[in-house]
Amino acid sequence: MTTALPPLKIYLAAPRGFCAGVDRAIKMVEMAIQKFGAPVYVRHEIVHNKFVVDGLREQGAIFVEDLDDCPLDRPVIFSAHGSPKSVIEEAKRRDMFAVDAVCPLVTKVHMEIIRLHRQGYEIVLIGHKGHVEVLGTMGQLPPGAVTLIEDVADVATLSPADPEKLAYVTQTTLSVDDTAEVIAALKTRFPAILGPGKEDICYATTNRQASVKAIAPKIDALVVIGAENSSNSKRLVEVGAKAGCDYAVLVPRAAAIDWSRFEGVGAVGITAGASAPEILVNEVVEAFRARYDVTVEIVETAVENVEFKAPRILREPA
């Protein structure tokens, strides 16, 4: 006699998964391999997802952390998170064939702080210490020109030379709500502080967090598919927990799920960080189907049609 599977409702958040910047960066590595042959070198993980990185490695990409590990006769691609200006300049000095896969929305932040610095502003960057995007953004200016803060408590420690010439920018993959609290604290303490004309947190981060908030009241548990070093994926877990999910967890793929945590659960939300491919979402859904009588409802809070083209050098014939 076959035992009936327990019922489970899955709320599938939308948008989820790849954003335009991630999609462009991955395609750039693939296009470089197709055009120039393997190997193609990539400084840092092109995006923060092991499944994606391993797939590109199988195609002929070699991932390194230092330009010294890149031969001069092979292409090198810089990651989507952005690189310090010193790295870009060093590649030029060595006459390397380098292509920057930095997300255009990260470039926007880079251009903002360069402009603000030229205008004499002291710059505060809201972000996570040690994250590669933060290192790349701070690396656009001389050491000491950008002060990093992570939370409201850090605002109290700021002592700018001139509070009337202070400006802030943010990492693109932060929690929208947490960042709003930090910005409010900055504006309270420094009323003259200048912010970006258009917020720096990217559309994809904002949309994915909004979709999690939309499904949170309906679910008992939230599964976020993404890598441990993916900032936007970790923020989705935090957003889900703050929105009332009893259990919110980040998993790289289905094999990492602790099924004991889902005993007695009637509704689960599933989403994916901006660097997680849809194939991993499908894998997780199928893993639930193997254990539950699943019905799926898609909860769509925004439609994304953003596309960033790869550089012409990769689009032109060899």
N, C-alpha and C positions, 0 to 999 in steps of 0.2 A: 504494500500500500504506500503510495506516494504522499509524503507529508506536505501540506500546502505551505507555501512560503508566506511569511508575514507581510502584510501590506506596507508600502512605503511611498510617500509622495515626495518627489524630487522637484524642487524649484530651481530652475537653471537660470542664473543671472545673465542678463544681456544689457550692455556689451560685456565681453569678457575676452581674455586671451590677447593675442597679438595686437599691438598698436601700429600705427603707420611707421613710426621711427624704427621699431624692432623689425618689422617686415622689410623695410628698406635696407637695414644693415645686413640682415641675413642674405638677402638677394645680392647685395654687393659682394659678399664673399663668394657666393656661388658664381656670379658673373665673372669675377676675377679669375677663378679656377678655370672656367670655361674658356676665357679669352687667352690667358697666359699659361695655362697648364699648372699642374701641381709640382711642388708645393707653393701655396700662398701663405704668407705669415700674417698673423693677427696679434696685435699688441693688446693684451688682456682679453678676457672672454668677450666675444663680440656682443653678446647679450647674456644676462645672468640666467641661464638654463642649461643644465647638464645634458639633457636629451638633445637640445639643439646643437650645443657645442660638439657633442660626440658625433652627431650626424655630419656636421661640417668637417670634423677631423677625418671621418671615413672617406669624404670626398677629396681630401688633400690639403686641408687647412692645418697649419701648425700654430698653436697658441703659445705665446711667449709673454713675459712681463718686461723685458728689456730690449732695447734696440740692438744691443751688443749681440743678441742671439739671432738676429736677422741678417742673412747674407745680403750683400749689396746688389746682387744680380737677380733678386727675387722681389716681387711686390710685397708691400706690407700695408695692412689695413688697420686703422685705429678704431677702437670700439665705439659703440653707439653712445656710451656714457660721457664722452668728451675726454680730451687729453690736455695736460698742461701745455702752455705755449712753448716751453722749453723743449718738449719732446718733438713737437712739430718742427721747430727751428733746427733741432739736431738732425732730424731726418733730411731736411733741406741741405744742411751743411755737408752731410755725407753723400749728397746727390742720390738719395734712395728714391725709388718709385713708390711713393706713399699716397694712399687714398684715405681720406678721413670719413668714417661712417657715422660721425657724431649726429645725433638727432637734431634736426633743425630747431626744435623747441629748446634744446639745451644751448645751441648756438645763440639763440635769442637772449638767454641769460648772460652768456659770455659778452655779447655786444653791449648789453646794458651796463655791466660793471666797468667795461673799458670806457664807455662814454661818461659814466658817472665819475670815474677816477680822473679823467681829463678835465672835468668840470670842478675838480677840487673836493669832491665828496669823500668822506670816510664811509666805508661800506661794511654793512653787516650782512652775513649770509646765514639764513636759517636752514639748517641741514643736519645730517648725521655724520659725526666725526669718523674719518677713515673711509667713507664711501667713495668709490672711484669717481662718481659724478662731482662730489664736493671737491676732491683733490684736483680734478680738471678745471673746475670753475675758479677755485682759489689760485690755481696756477696760471691764470690769464694775466695776473698782475704781480708786481714785485712782492716779495715776502713782507708780511705785516700790513699790506694794504687792505686786506679783507679780514674781518673778525668773524669767526664762526660761533654761532649760538645754537643750542639744541632745544631749549625749552624755556618756559616762562621764568624759571629760577635764574637762568643765565642773563636775562634782561637786567636784573638788579646789579650785575657785576660790570656792566658796560660803563666805560668812562671815556667817551669820545673827546678829542681835543676841542671840537667845536660842535655842540649839540645842534646848531643851526645849519650845519653842513654834514648831515648824516642821512644815509640812504640804506634801504634794505632790498635784498633779493632773496629768492628761496630756491632750494633744490626742487626739481620738477616732480618728484615722486613721493611727496609727503602726505600725511593725513590732512585733509582739507580743514577739518574741525580743530585739530591740535594746532595747526599753523595759524588759524584765525585767532586763537587765544594768544599765541606769541606775538602776532602783529598788533593785537589790541593792547598788549602790555607795552610794546615798543612805543605805540602812539600815545599812550597815557604818560609814559615817562619822558618821551621826546616828541612833543606835539608838532615840531617842525620837520620830523623825519619824512623823507621822500620815498614813496613806494613805486613799483613798476606801474606803467599805464595800463597794462593788461597782466593779470596775475601770472606768476611763473609756474605754478603747479599745472601740469599739462592736462589737456582735455581728457586723455585716456585715463589718467589717474583719477580725475574728478568723476568721470562717468562710471568707472568700475566701483568706486566707493558709493556712489549714489544707488547703483543697482543692488549692492549688498544691503544698504539701509532699507530698500524697498522690500526685500524678501525676509529680512530679519524678524519681523513680527509673525511671520507665518511658519517659522521653522524651529526645530529643537536643536539642530546642530548645523554648523557651517563647515564645508570643506573648501579650502582655497588651494588650488593647484599652482605650485610655483617653487622656486628655489629658495633655500635658506638665506642666500646672499642677495635676494631680490627685494629691494626696498619697497617697491609698490605692492608686492605680494604680501609682505609682512604687515603693511599698513591695512590691507584688506581684512586680515585676521583681527587686528585691533579694532577696526571699525565694526566688524560683526559682533565682537564681544561687547563693545560699548553700546551697540544698538539692541542688546538683550539676548543674544544667542547664548544658551547655556554652555555650549561646547563649540569652540571655533579652533580649527587646526589647519596648519600649513603642511601639505604633503607634496613631494616631488612627483609622485605618480601613484597608481593604485596599490602597488606592492607594499607601500609604506603605511597604509591605513591600518589603524588599530581597531579591528572590528568589534572588540569588546566594548568600546565606547559608544556603540550604536545600538546596543541591546535595549529594546523597548522604545526606540525612537520612532515617531510616526511621520516626521517630515524633516527633510534634509535640504539645505541649500548648497549649490555647487557653483563656484566661480573660478576664474583663473587669472593670474597676474599677467601683465602686459607682455612678458617674455615667454609665456607658456603656450605651446601650440595646441590647437583644437584636438589633435589626435590623443593627447593625454586626458582631455576632458571626456572624450568618448570612452577611453579606457576605464576611467573611474565610474562612469555611468554603467558600463557593462559589468563591472565588478559588483556594483550594487544589484544589478538585475540577477546576477548569479545567486544572490543571497536573499532577495526580497521580491515580492510581487510589486513591481515599480510602475508608477504612473508619473509622467514628466510634464511639468508646466513651465513654459518659458516666460520669464518676467522681464520685459524689455522697457528700459527707462530712457533710452536714447538710441539714435541711429547714427553710426559713424560712417562717413564717406571721405575721410581724409586720406590723401595719398602723397607720398614724398618720392620724387623721382631719384633714381641713382645718378651719379655724376656722368657727364657726357663721355668721359674717357673710358668708362665701362660699357656704355651703350653703343659706342662706335665699333665697327668691325675691326678686327685685328689688322 
